[in-house]
């Protein structure tokens, strides 16, 4: 006979499910989509109204409300966003006056420049690193480093504006899919934030550390100014796990230190994995005391087209 005691379940007190608070009901379930007769709106309405699908609806609503109030929607981004072909969707949102400012790491700028000028980007790193060819595309380094060098001595432009202006001067063959060209031509702030030693153009003989540092510092100051107006706006971080979350936290601190409220805004992270810095420096810390933050884990080439389409559809209502 066992010496261990066992709980007496006959003494358990149960409750009625009719009195229990439940979080999910059939009205929250997904509904099948009929491609022959249903609209995109019906597709969205058919998504389940739970968890991340519900959160995505809330984010879309915040973006639309922000623009109706003439508040900013700032897109921070990493290089992968360009590599997976999302530039046309971002450009569309810029032209529709949804995205009001862009801040990117310098790897994103490299992909944008290569696409705009030569219609190709994203080399095979695994193959080219074996013999030291990785990142040694001469034209890329000469154009970017040369532009920064010239701009430091001949203008007060920052990194993003200098590259965008140079691409427009050169009549880049694929300017229509370039964020740098689009934002420069429309007068939309686009800042580029470089960490020296992280990008392929830094390992080439044309690299000018002083010019790179000066122009990315100018863009940091511009981004600080953008952050001063964030109250009731939206900040999106798509595909940057380190650089942009760190830059954002410092720029926001500068904005508040200079007297701006910069509170009560919404943030959202889109990334393939959940990372520490985007979680803390974008989703949680900046939104304390009145804001709210979201985190969506998934592939950019799936999540961002859905998000962009939902925004456009919501703006028609």
Secondary structure, DSSP 8 states (H G I E B T S, - for coil): ---S----GGG-----TTTS--S--GGGS-----TTT--HHHHHHTS-SSHHHHHHHHHHHHHHHHHHTT--EEEEE-THHHHTT-HHHHHHHHHTTS--EEEEEHHHHHHHHHHHHHS-----HHHHTTTT-TT--HHHHHHHHHHHHHHHHH----HHHHHHHHHHHTT-TTGGG-HHHHHHHHT-EEEEE--TTSSGGGGSTT--HHHHHHHHHHHHHHHHHHHTT-TT-EEEEES-SSHHHHHHHHHHHHHHHTT----S-EEEEEESS--HHHIIIIIIGGGTTT-EEEEEES-HHHHHHHHHHHHHHHHT-
